[in-house]
Amino acid sequence: MLTPQHHFLNLARLMRPHQWVKNLFVFAGLLFSRQWTQLDTLASVCQLFIAFCLTSSSVYVLNDWLDRREDALNPKKSSRPLASGSVTGTQALALGLSCWIASLLIALEVSVLAVAMILFYNLINVAYSLRLKRVPVVDVFIIAIGFVIRLLAGTWAVGIGPTHWFLLTGFFLALSLAISKRRSEALMQTSQQRQVLSEYSVALLDTFLAIAVTATLMTYSLFATSAESIARHGQKLWMTVPIVVFALLRNLYQVHRGQAEDFAKDLLKDAWIVGSVIAWLLIFLIPSP
């Protein structure tokens, strides 16, 4: 019999808190606009981060509930709380609904536009869980769009105007990570693979990945060297381009080793990628002389 502590831990696992790192995208607009000293804006973005953590958890709960029987047959996923039976379907749905309602209430304190962003995020993710995750190309685009919604929530919803290069870079970076995930999954070659993987060949995914990474580098380079970026950040932002190139190439290396299936777990274990992020932040944040 499970103790209350174990039951709580299983409910927490169902929410997948390690995936909340993806919601840091909402802070990108605050970072690049250099408005982190404006306490009202900072507080609003922090609220949005919490709202997206809760609403993304509600999506994970729904997805696990829909896939519980299939996951029970998968050696890697059978230990998940719903697949293993340590959390009942009713308990899971109650948890997911509570997270979703709480996310909307928190977003409403920020703005009506923030609520609209949350609802749109929910809409595309429910569509993904029910059907679109089985449609080739559409599946990875839905994942990428989810990151763009986070970027928009952290900009438009709090009164920060994003640039087109900023949004394009975010989209192509997210698309690269989504394709990387599929490429790593394709290497597993198990009978419990995602249904959509039967539609992808490794060569096709490599082509997709090359296009997405190239687009990421191009749009980031244009963003870093744009007149608006130079006026706001000075000349130092272009110096981060080689760091971004290195991080993306290191990601490709990990992808071909099958180590990029879960961005929140796998890529952030790579010390070189983590070091690249730290180096980027140091260059970006340290004041110019």
N, C-alpha and C positions, 0 to 999 in steps of 0.2 A: 504493500500500500504506500502511495506517495505521501510524503510529509507536505505540509503547507509550503515549506521553503522550496522543496523540489517542484511543486506545482507552480509556484510563482516563477521559478527559473525557467520552466517550460513555456509559460506564457510570454516571458521576456524573450526567449529564443525565437518564439513564433513571430515576434515583432522585428526580428533581425536588426538589432541596434548597430551591428558592425557596418550595415549598409548606409547608415545615416551620414557617413563621410561624403556620399554623393551630394547631399543637400548643402554642402559647403559652397556649391555653385551660386547659391543666392547671395553670397558675400562678394562675388566677383565685381558687381557693379559698384559696390561701396569701396572696394579696394582701388579699382581703376579710376574712379571719380575723386579719390582722396577725400572723401567726406566722412571718414571714420571719427573725426573729432566732433562732428555734429551729433550730439547725444540723442536727439529725437529720431534722427534717421538711423543711427546705430541700433537704437532700441527696436525700431520697426523691423529692421532686417533680422535681428535676433528672434523676434516673434515669428517672422516668416520661416526662419530656420526650424524652429520648434514645430510650427504648423506643418511644414513639409515632412519632417521626421514622423509625425503622427499619421499624416495622410498616406505617406509611402508605406508605413507599417500596415495600415488598413488594406492596402493593395496586396502586400505580401501575404497577409492573412487570407484574403479572398483567393489568391492564386494557389496557396497551399491547400485550401479547402477544396478547390476545384480539382486539384491534381493529387489528392490524398491517396486514392487507390493506385494510381500509376506510380507515385513515389514509393509506395509500400513495396513495390516490386524492384525498385532500383537500389542496388547495394549502397550507393553513395548517399541517397536521399531517404532511405527507409528509417533512419534515426530521427528524422524531423518529428516535432511533437505531434502533428496530426497523423502523419503516416504511421507512426509507432503506436498511436492510440493513447499516448500520455496526456493529450488534451482532446476533449470531445469536440465534435462539430459545433454543437450549440455554444460551448464556451468560446470557441474560436470566433464564431460569428458575432457574439456579444462583444468580444474584445475589439474586433475590427470595426464594428459600428461605433463603439465608444471613442476609438481613436479618430475616426472620420468626423464625428460630430464635434469633438474637441478641436480638431484642426480648423474647422470652419469658424468656430467661435473665436479662436485666436486670430485667424486671418481677418475676421470682421473688425477687430479692434484696429487693424492697420488701415484697410480701405476696402471699398466694395470691389475694386479692381483686383485686389489680392484674393478675395473670395472667388472671383471669376477664374483667376489663374488656378486655384486649387481645384475647382470644379472641372475645368478643362483637363487638368492633369488626371483627375479621377476618371473622366470620360474616356480618354484615350487608353488608359491603363486597363480599365474594365474591358474595353473592346479588344485590347491586346490579350488579356487573360482568356476571354471567351472564344476568340477566333483569330485575331491578327497575328499572334505569335506563330501561327502555322503557315503564314503567307510569306514566301521568299521576298526579300528586299524590304517589303513593308515592315517586317518584324524589326529590323535594325533601325529603320527610319523612326519608328514609334519610340524606341529607346532614346534616340538622339533628340527627338522633339521634347521628350520629357525633361532633358537637361536644359533645352532652350527655354522652356516654361519657367524653370527655376531662375534662369538669368533674367527673364522678363519680370518675374515677381520681385526680384531684388533690384530692379531699376524702375520700370514704369510704375509699378504698384506703390513705390515710395517716393516718386517724384524725381528720379534720376533718369536722364535721357541717354539711352545706350546708342553707340555708333553702329553703323551697319557692319564695319569690319570686326567689331567686338562680338556681335551676334553670330556672324558667319564663322569666326574662329571657334566660338563655343560649340556651334552646331557640328562643324567638321571634326573637332576633337572628340566630341561625344560619339559621333558616327564611327570614328576610328576605334574607340574603345568597345563599341557594340560589335563591330565586325571582328575585332580581336577576340572577343568572347566566343563568337561562333567558330572562329578558326581554331581556337584551343579545344572547344568541344568536339570539333570534327576529328581531332586526333585521338579521341578516346576510343572510338570504334566499339561501342557496346550495344547490346540489343535494346537498352533502355534510353537511347539517345533521343533528343528532341525530334519530333516528327519533321520539322522543317529542314533538319540537317540532311535528310535524304534528297532534298532539292539542290543542295549546294555541293559542288566538288571543291577539293582543297585548292585547286588551281584557280577556280572562280573566286573563292574567298581571298586568295592572295592578290588577285587583280583588283577586287573591291578595296582591299586594305591599302594597296599602293596608291589608288586614286584618292582615298580619304586622307591618308597621311600627307600626300603631296598638297592637297587642298588646304589642310591644316597649316602646313608650313608657309604656303603662299599667303593665306589670309592673315596669319599672325605677323608675318614679315611686313605686309602692307599696313597692318594696324600699328605695329611698333615704329614704323617710319613715317606715318601720316603726319600732316601738319598739326592736326589737333592733338595727337599724342605728344609730339615734340613740345608744343606750347604748354601742355599740362605736366609732363613728366621730365622735360629736358631731353638731352641727347642720350641718356643712359639706357632707355628702353630697348633701343636697337641692339645693345650689347647682350641682351638676354636671348637673342635669336639663336646663337650657337648652343646655348643651354637647352632650349626647346628642341632643337634638332637632335642633340644627344639623347634626351629623354625619350623622344619618339623612336629613335633607332634602337635604344635599349629595350623599349616596349616590344618592338618587332622581334628582337632576339628572344625575349621571353615567350612571345606568341608562338614562335617556331619550336619552342621547347614544351609547348602545351601548358605554360604557367601563367596564362592571362584569362582563365575562365571566369574568375571573380575578381573584378578590379579592386574592390574593397579589401580582399584578403591577399590576393596573389601579388599584384603589382606593387602594393605598398610594403611588401616584405623585401623588395629589391632595394638594397642599401644605395645603389647607384642612382636609382630613380628618386628615392627620398632625398639623397644628397643634391640632386639636380633641383628639386623643388626648393630646398633650403637656399641653395646658391642663387636661384632666381629671386627669392624673397629678399635676400641680402642686398642684391643689386638694386632691386626696385624700391626698397624701404629706406636704405641708408641715404641721407640727404647729400645732394651734390655739393662739392666744395665751392 
